[in-house]
């Protein structure tokens, strides 16, 4: 009896895998785009409080033009927006005796202390691209207790609506770029992989806080199966 039950289980498992495989194979690829944190405070263009190197007018223009190209190609575009309350835990000003870029332990994890940035309803928090490009803007980092580099969840594990929105649209592959390569782009791309999406990252449409951590981030993303392209090419995005 046990033997029979085992065989039955094996057959059920077999058919589940075969049928499951067919369902997966039959599902068409649907691509979505996530533009990460292209906000005033992260840019030199706007003299931002946490301006990342290379975020000049030419960069923002390149991001906008390429994002338009993706939208015209029919891909839904989403943005993430860093959206902190004034008393946010990631601001060095909220920690006595600390200065910008100090690293503290927070819930067992390293937390970089940043200059105050992207404070809710300030001009520094505004997304610099035409907001009509976006099907949705996902705000993150609004809980004062937790930082949130990822567009999918904060450091306390609370999910944003990103995954829900993408799943609702039946998106299974995402193109990710923005600011910063070594923090929010990386975290968003890695969480997308973890949530089961195919992920493409565009290097030249992203900017990093520091060259060494950006290089490391690229390697980490590649190691997790993320396809990294230098530039945006529609054919390559559809094919890979
Ligand atoms: Zn932030």
Boltz pocket constraint, residues with backbone or C-beta under 6 A from the ligand:
constraints:
  - pocket:
      binder: B
      contacts: [[A, 82], [A, 84], [A, 90], [A, 117], [A, 118], [A, 141], [A, 148]]
      max_distance: 6.0
